[in-house]
Amino acid sequence: MATEVLPDDRALRSGRRRRVLDQMAAHDLDVLVLGRQANIRYVTGTPQLWVAGTRPFGPSCVLVRATGALHLLSTWDEGVPEDIPRENLYGISWNPVNTIAVLQRINGAADARRVGTDALSPAFARLLPTAFPNAQLVDGELAMRAARRVKTAEEVVALREAIAVAESGLAAGVAELRPGVREQNLAGAMMEAMAAGGVSTPSNQEFAWVTSPEHPWRRDDRDGHDGTVGDGDLVAFTSGVLAGGYMGEVGRTWPAGAAGSPRGLYRRWDALWARLIAACRPGAAAAELLAAYDAAGEPAPPMPVARGLGMGFDPPVISKHLPRTAVDDRLEPGMVLAVTGYVWERGIGAVFGREAVLITADGPEVLTSSPFWHE
């Protein structure tokens, strides 16, 4: 797998950039100013350095629709693709006025009528109009979401590679599962396997946990539980990585030791999954995935039932907490979803499973292939 100091493949970044330019035209944007890291990677194909962690909005990338020119915040040119010339790179400055001065010199800034930003801070809300004096500032995140929701063929390949690393981590965790092992040791085995696959950036903080037999949506929090797996416990694994900028995820539940009698719970999960995957078809309303839980007689989980996989948390997000959005949204060919099935029974625990599903013109294709437990 390519290292993170290299730019994304030309076909991958070019296809994404064309989608963004098309959406800029559809949303009537002359210039797009980006600060969110996933959006910047999507447009430029550049894995930026020194940008980890939470930070306020800053104009770190500018795309001009008329020329297709990209301008990027970068202190050096390593990892920057050749289609972003060195003269289009600008350095980090503690003084935002200096950054605005750089933006003012961009060809097309003075004539822009509509400038979209994917976020905004109070300081830059005051300063950006001086860089684009004749423009109206509008929400540019809408254009980015529209571009990112449907994947190019090259993106699907990148997602398959990320999913493969996540599945290697899952397999390592399951191989270590036994009564007496600690949840932290299972997480360590998963992270070690993912690092061996060339990826050291997990996409989640929960790797393995004992499901609660007392509460449907919690990890085991019974008195005296110290993270040690007991005989017969149902252990949920969620393996996720950020590889080449793309999120790969898979989830499974395995019993430890003497399995007891969870067969009925797994059969309920199978029945739920059959309804979920049937709803993953082009043209279907996203609400059909929520309806699958109702039809199976299972309560919808507090986490999203499905969400887009891509460079981060891509649209759509299908959750019981967003019912109106689910009714209005439709699945399209080229979407890749992380679809979650979750069933619970008091006294036993939960069976959790998460699959990556590609929506094609002919129906769903499951990209994950990790085995489930079967007695």
C-alpha positions in Angstrom: 0.0 0.0 0.0 1.3 3.5 -0.9 2.6 5.5 2.0 1.0 8.7 3.1 3.8 11.0 1.9 2.8 10.3 -1.8 0.0 12.1 -3.6 -3.1 10.2 -4.6 -3.0 8.5 -8.0 -3.7 10.9 -10.9 -6.8 9.1 -12.1 -8.2 9.1 -8.5 -7.7 12.8 -7.9 -8.6 13.9 -11.4 -12.0 12.1 -11.2 -12.8 13.7 -7.9 -11.8 17.1 -9.0 -14.0 16.9 -12.1 -16.9 16.0 -9.8 -16.2 19.1 -7.7 -16.0 21.4 -10.7 -19.3 20.0 -12.0 -20.9 20.7 -8.6 -19.4 24.2 -8.5 -21.1 24.8 -11.8 -24.4 23.3 -10.5 -24.3 25.5 -7.4 -23.1 28.6 -9.3 -19.8 28.9 -7.4 -16.9 30.8 -8.9 -14.4 30.0 -6.2 -14.4 27.3 -3.5 -12.5 27.9 -0.2 -11.9 24.8 1.8 -10.7 24.3 5.4 -11.9 20.8 6.2 -9.2 18.2 5.8 -11.2 15.5 4.0 -12.5 18.1 1.5 -8.9 19.3 0.8 -7.7 15.8 0.3 -10.6 15.0 -2.0 -9.9 18.0 -4.2 -6.1 18.0 -4.2 -5.1 14.4 -3.6 -2.5 15.7 -1.1 -2.0 14.2 2.3 -1.1 17.3 4.2 1.2 17.4 7.2 0.9 19.3 10.5 -2.9 19.4 10.3 -3.9 16.6 12.8 -6.4 17.3 15.5 -9.1 19.7 16.1 -8.5 23.2 14.8 -10.4 26.3 13.8 -11.3 27.0 10.2 -8.6 28.4 8.0 -8.6 28.8 4.2 -6.2 26.0 3.4 -7.2 25.3 -0.2 -8.8 27.4 -3.0 -10.2 26.1 -6.3 -11.1 28.5 -9.1 -13.8 27.2 -11.4 -12.9 29.2 -14.5 -9.3 28.0 -14.7 -9.4 24.8 -12.6 -6.4 26.2 -10.7 -5.7 24.9 -7.2 -4.0 26.9 -4.5 -2.8 25.0 -1.4 -1.6 25.8 2.1 1.7 23.9 2.3 5.2 24.7 3.7 6.9 22.4 1.1 6.1 20.5 -2.1 6.7 16.9 -0.9 3.6 14.9 -1.5 2.0 17.7 -3.6 1.0 16.4 -7.1 2.6 18.0 -10.1 -0.7 19.6 -11.3 -0.4 22.0 -8.3 2.6 24.2 -9.3 5.0 25.5 -6.6 3.9 29.1 -7.1 0.4 28.0 -6.1 1.6 26.9 -2.6 1.4 29.3 0.3 2.8 28.9 3.8 1.4 28.9 7.3 1.1 32.3 8.9 0.0 33.2 12.5 -1.3 36.4 11.1 -4.5 35.8 9.1 -4.1 39.1 7.3 -1.1 37.6 5.6 -3.2 34.7 4.4 -5.8 37.1 3.1 -3.1 38.9 1.2 -2.2 35.6 -0.6 -5.8 35.0 -1.5 -6.2 38.5 -2.9 -3.4 37.7 -5.4 -5.1 34.6 -6.8 -6.2 35.0 -10.4 -10.0 35.2 -10.4 -10.4 36.4 -6.8 -11.2 40.0 -7.7 -13.9 39.0 -10.3 -15.6 36.2 -8.4 -19.3 36.7 -7.8 -20.1 33.7 -5.5 -17.5 32.1 -3.2 -18.4 29.0 -1.3 -16.7 27.9 1.9 -17.0 24.5 3.7 -16.9 26.2 7.1 -16.3 29.6 8.6 -15.0 31.2 11.7 -16.0 34.7 13.0 -12.5 36.1 12.1 -12.5 34.8 8.6 -16.2 35.8 8.1 -14.9 39.4 8.5 -11.7 38.9 6.5 -12.7 36.8 3.5 -14.8 39.6 1.9 -11.6 41.6 1.6 -10.0 38.8 -0.5 -13.1 38.5 -2.7 -14.4 42.1 -2.7 -17.2 41.5 -5.3 -18.4 38.2 -4.1 -21.2 36.8 -2.0 -20.0 34.2 0.6 -22.3 31.1 0.5 -22.3 27.6 1.9 -19.8 25.6 -0.2 -20.2 22.4 1.8 -23.4 21.6 -0.1 -21.4 21.3 -3.3 -18.7 19.1 -1.6 -21.4 16.8 -0.2 -23.0 16.4 -3.6 -19.6 15.6 -5.1 -18.5 13.1 -2.4 -21.8 11.1 -2.0 -21.3 9.1 -5.3 -17.9 7.4 -5.7 -15.8 7.2 -8.9 -14.6 3.8 -10.0 -11.1 4.7 -8.7 -12.6 5.6 -5.3 -14.2 2.2 -5.0 -10.8 0.6 -5.6 -9.3 2.7 -2.8 -12.2 1.8 -0.5 -11.7 -1.9 -1.2 -8.0 -1.5 -0.2 -8.9 0.3 3.1 -11.6 -2.3 3.9 -9.0 -5.1 3.4 -6.8 -3.6 6.0 -9.7 -3.2 8.4 -10.6 -6.8 7.9 -7.1 -7.9 8.7 -7.4 -6.1 12.0 -10.7 -7.8 12.7 -9.3 -11.2 12.0 -6.4 -10.6 14.4 -8.8 -9.6 17.2 -11.0 -12.6 16.7 -8.0 -14.9 16.7 -7.1 -13.6 20.2 -10.6 -14.0 21.7 -10.9 -16.3 24.6 -12.2 -16.1 28.2 -9.8 -14.1 30.4 -8.4 -11.9 27.7 -8.9 -8.1 28.2 -10.6 -5.9 25.8 -7.5 -3.7 25.6 -5.4 -6.8 24.5 -7.9 -7.4 21.7 -7.7 -3.8 20.6 -3.9 -4.0 20.6 -3.9 -7.1 18.4 -6.2 -5.4 16.0 -4.1 -2.2 15.8 -0.9 -4.3 15.4 -2.4 -6.1 12.4 -3.5 -2.8 10.8 -0.1 -1.3 11.3 1.4 -4.3 9.6 -0.9 -3.6 6.7 0.7 -0.1 6.4 -2.0 1.9 8.2 -1.5 3.4 11.7 -4.6 5.7 11.7 -7.7 4.0 13.1 -11.1 5.6 12.2 -12.7 4.8 15.5 -11.7 4.5 19.2 -13.8 1.4 20.1 -12.2 -1.8 18.8 -13.6 -4.6 21.0 -16.1 -4.6 23.9 -18.2 -7.0 25.8 -21.9 -6.3 25.0 -24.2 -5.7 28.0 -26.8 -8.3 28.9 -28.6 -5.7 31.0 -28.8 -2.7 28.6 -29.4 -2.8 24.9 -27.0 0.0 23.8 -24.1 -0.2 26.3 -21.0 -2.1 26.7 -20.9 -4.4 29.7 -20.9 -2.1 32.8 -21.9 -4.7 35.5 -20.4 -4.2 38.9 -16.9 -5.6 39.0 -16.5 -5.8 35.2 -12.9 -4.6 34.5 -12.8 -5.2 30.7 -12.0 -8.9 31.0 -13.9 -11.2 28.7 -15.9 -13.9 30.5 -16.9 -17.4 29.3 -19.9 -17.0 27.1 -19.7 -13.2 26.7 -20.7 -11.8 23.3 -17.9 -9.6 22.1 -18.4 -6.9 19.5 -15.6 -6.0 17.2 -15.5 -2.8 15.1 -12.4 -2.5 13.0 -11.9 0.8 11.1 -8.9 2.5 9.4 -8.2 5.6 7.4 -6.0 4.4 4.6 -5.1 6.5 1.6 -7.6 9.1 2.9 -10.4 6.5 2.8 -12.3 4.9 5.6 -12.6 1.1 5.7 -14.9 -0.4 8.3 -16.2 -3.8 9.3 -18.0 -5.0 12.4 -18.7 -8.5 13.8 -19.8 -10.2 17.1 -18.2 -13.4 18.4 -19.0 -15.4 21.5 -16.1 -16.2 23.9 -15.6 -19.7 25.1 -18.7 -21.7 25.8 -21.2 -19.9 23.6 -24.2 -20.7 25.6 -27.3 -20.4 23.3 -27.0 -17.2 21.2 -28.2 -19.0 18.0 -31.6 -17.4 18.3 -30.0 -13.9 18.5 -27.9 -14.6 15.5 -30.9 -15.8 13.5 -32.6 -12.5 14.4 -29.6 -10.7 13.1 -29.7 -12.7 9.9 -33.4 -11.8 9.4 -32.7 -8.1 10.0 -29.8 -8.1 7.6 -31.9 -9.7 4.8 -34.2 -6.7 5.1 -31.4 -4.2 5.3 -29.6 -5.5 2.2 -32.9 -5.7 0.3 -33.3 -1.9 1.0 -29.9 -1.1 -0.5 -31.0 -0.7 -4.1 -30.8 2.3 -6.5 -33.7 4.7 -6.2 -34.8 3.4 -2.8 -35.6 6.0 -0.2 -33.1 6.0 2.7 -36.0 5.6 5.0 -36.4 2.0 3.8 -33.3 1.1 5.8 -35.0 2.4 9.0 -38.2 0.6 8.0 -36.2 -2.6 7.8 -35.7 -2.5 11.6 -39.5 -2.0 12.1 -40.3 -4.8 9.7 -37.9 -7.2 11.6 -39.4 -6.2 14.9 -36.2 -4.7 16.1 -35.7 -1.2 17.7 -33.5 1.1 15.5 -30.1 1.7 17.2 -29.0 5.1 18.4 -26.1 5.0 16.0 -26.7 5.6 12.2 -28.3 2.6 10.5 -26.2 3.5 7.5 -23.8 6.3 6.5 -21.6 7.0 3.5 -18.1 5.6 3.5 -15.4 7.7 1.8 -13.1 10.4 3.0 -14.6 10.6 6.4 -18.3 10.7 7.3 -19.8 11.0 3.8 -23.4 11.5 3.0 -26.0 10.1 3.4 -26.4 9.7 7.1 -29.4 7.5 7.8 -30.5 7.6 11.4 -33.7 7.4 13.4 -32.8 10.9 14.7 -33.0 12.3 11.2 -36.3 10.9 9.9 -37.1 13.7 7.5 -33.7 13.5 5.9 -34.2 9.8 5.4 -37.5 10.2 3.7 -36.2 12.8 1.3 -32.9 11.1 0.4 -32.6 8.5 -2.3 -29.8 5.9 -2.8 -27.8 6.2 -6.0 -25.5 3.9 -8.0 -21.9 4.6 -6.8 -22.8 5.2 -3.2 -20.8 3.2 -0.6 -22.6 2.7 2.7 -21.5 1.3 6.1 -24.7 -0.5 7.1 -25.2 -1.5 10.7 -27.3 -4.4 12.0 -27.9 -4.6 15.8 -30.1 -6.9 17.9 -30.2 -7.4 21.6 -31.7 -9.8 24.2 -31.7 -9.3 27.9 -29.5 -11.8 29.8 -27.5 -12.6 26.7 -26.2 -9.4 25.1 -26.1 -8.0 21.6 -25.1 -9.1 18.1 -23.6 -6.3 16.1 -22.5 -6.4 12.5 -21.4 -3.7 10.1 -20.9 -4.2 6.3 -19.6 -2.0 3.6 -22.1 -2.0 0.7 -21.7 -0.6 -2.8 -24.9 0.5 -4.5 -24.8 -0.5 -8.2 -27.2 -0.1 -11.0 -28.0 -3.8 -10.6 -28.4 -3.8 -6.8 -26.1 -4.0 -3.7 -22.6 -5.5 -3.7 -21.2 -6.3 -0.2 -17.6 -5.3 -0.1 -16.8 -6.8 3.2 -16.1 -10.6 3.5 -15.2 -11.3 7.1 -16.9 -14.4 8.4 -19.6 -14.4 11.0 -19.8 -16.8 14.0 -21.7 -20.0 13.3 -21.9 -22.9 15.7 
